Amino acid sequence: MSRQITLADGRTVEVDCLSCALTSGLIASTGGVIYESKHFHVHQDVAYPIRGLVILASKRHFYCMDELSVEERMEYISLIHKIRSEQRSRLGIDKVYYFYNEDTTHHFHMWMVPRYEWMEQFGNSVESLRPVLLHARNQMNNEENMKAVIEGIKELREGLRHFESSTG
């Protein structure tokens, strides 16, 4: 069932599954792919312009954590660890909210949402995520912020470039 989605850059797309469209390359993610492996696709969230907000999406279309294969599980936890390490070392991100849900309209993916000082006005719990994301989409969609988002993508891409060789 197709639905319309507005991306952070203002494009409106109609897709059955946004994650499938992104991981297959049908839709280009903001700033391009950060990292891609056999099982996963790492990209900036296309709807919310927050520097360092990463989506780790499976390439295979499924919804629930317990559907991961053994090989996917091993790669998944290694990627989460490496992405988080690069968020801290390259972008100076001290805190991250990890968000994953199984009642999504997209397939299996996890959001890694950095916490910045400006977000404190919305609270300091998972309940603050929605207002933070809406604020970013509605108030931070400007040239200066998008430049910072794109620079963050480049930094993370560089940090993850040698991930496979470092995991053996």
C-alpha atoms as one frame of an Amber mdcrd trajectory, in Angstrom:
protein
   0.000   0.000   0.000   1.694   3.185  -1.213   1.917   6.303   0.903   3.353
   9.769   0.452   6.351  10.802   2.546   7.946  14.253   2.705  11.726  14.156
   3.020  13.881  16.712   4.859  14.998  18.234   1.554  11.360  18.923   0.621
  10.953  16.088  -1.884   7.720  14.142  -1.646   7.911  10.476  -2.589   5.278
   7.779  -2.901   6.484   4.336  -1.848   5.200   1.080  -0.399   8.160   0.847
   1.992  10.564   3.751   2.517  13.283   1.459   3.871  13.146  -0.755   0.778
  13.289   2.323  -1.456  16.342   3.648   0.403  18.295   0.400   0.766  17.742
  -0.490  -2.893  18.810   2.951  -4.114  15.392   3.834  -5.549  15.455   6.940
  -3.342  18.754   8.667  -2.551  19.240   9.366   1.133  20.248  12.840   2.264
  23.992  13.125   1.735  24.218   9.645   0.236  24.933   6.273   1.779  27.076
   6.386   4.921  27.864   2.687   4.849  26.510  -0.381   3.105  27.199  -4.035
   3.775  25.795  -7.362   2.699  22.885  -7.092   5.159  22.570  -3.432   6.193
  22.340   0.105   4.895  23.421   3.071   7.036  22.119   6.542   6.154  21.105
   9.885   7.585  17.423   9.998   8.425  15.782  11.500   5.331  12.966  13.244
   7.214  14.797  14.927  10.107  17.886  17.126   9.576  19.803  16.400  12.782
  23.575  16.045  12.471  24.558  12.462  13.245  21.026  11.019  13.279  21.647
   7.629  11.714  19.307   4.945  10.452  20.636   1.397  10.442  18.255  -0.486
   8.127  18.215  -4.094   7.028  18.338  -4.698   3.311  16.067  -7.694   3.692
  12.403  -6.814   4.220  11.206  -8.030   7.634   9.905  -6.308  10.767  10.962
  -8.045  13.990  14.253  -8.458  15.831  13.709 -12.197  16.201  13.717 -12.555
  12.414  17.411 -11.638  12.127  19.600 -14.501  10.916  22.687 -15.441  12.945
  24.911 -13.670  10.428  22.695 -10.556  10.487  22.712 -10.476  14.306  26.497
 -10.538  14.437  26.828  -7.788  11.853  24.043  -5.713  13.457  25.624  -5.446
  16.891  29.069  -4.802  15.394  27.668  -2.008  13.237  25.813  -0.393  16.146
  29.050  -0.412  18.135  31.119   1.046  15.282  28.563   3.731  14.369  28.285
   4.810  17.994  32.049   4.933  18.327  32.294   7.145  15.241  29.466   9.405
  16.454  31.449  10.013  19.628  34.946  10.340  18.160  34.184  12.199  14.917
  31.060  14.214  15.804  31.544  14.709  19.553  28.159  13.170  20.378  28.046
  12.228  24.078  24.552  10.734  24.320  22.367   8.802  21.873  18.822   7.478
  22.022  18.377   4.151  20.253  14.886   3.672  18.915  13.492   0.571  17.274
   9.876  -0.492  16.979   8.071  -3.405  15.367   4.825  -1.631  14.487   6.425
   0.548  11.847   5.236   0.949   8.272   8.852   0.504   7.132  10.844  -2.637
   7.612  13.482  -3.429  10.264  15.574  -0.400  11.143  16.931   1.388  14.174
  17.263   5.112  14.743  20.368   6.358  16.516  19.285   9.829  17.649  22.012
  12.048  19.131  21.197  14.285  22.079  22.245  17.926  21.778  21.862  20.811
  24.238  19.127  22.436  22.128  16.985  19.323  22.702  16.780  19.853  26.467
  13.852  22.260  25.986  11.762  19.233  24.920  12.634  17.106  27.953  15.087
  14.364  28.681  13.316  11.099  27.986  12.059   9.011  25.123   8.897  11.148
  25.197  10.975  14.094  23.979  11.889  12.364  20.714   8.766  13.272  18.744
   8.858  17.003  19.595  12.622  17.056  18.887  12.163  15.425  15.490   9.285
  17.730  14.532  11.281  20.780  15.616  14.219  19.647  13.475  12.021  19.063
  10.420  10.065  22.311  10.783  12.684  24.706  12.191  16.120  23.389  11.205
  15.622  22.779   7.505  17.935  25.576   6.448  21.146  25.838   4.472  23.435
  26.297   7.481  22.073  23.293   9.362  21.988  21.089   6.260  25.647  21.938
   5.667  26.423  20.638   9.189  24.305  17.518   8.564  26.139  16.780   5.291
  29.512  17.316   6.967  28.468  14.855   9.697  27.531  12.307   7.033  30.959
  12.687   5.426  32.695  12.234   8.789  30.726   9.098   9.614  31.250   7.709
   6.111  35.001   8.158   6.480  34.943   6.510   9.908  32.990   3.505   8.661
  34.918   3.144   5.403  37.284   0.557   6.824  34.726  -1.226   9.010  34.829
  -4.574   7.184  38.607  -4.801   7.247  38.652  -4.076  10.979  36.090  -6.767
  11.814  37.911  -9.552  10.027
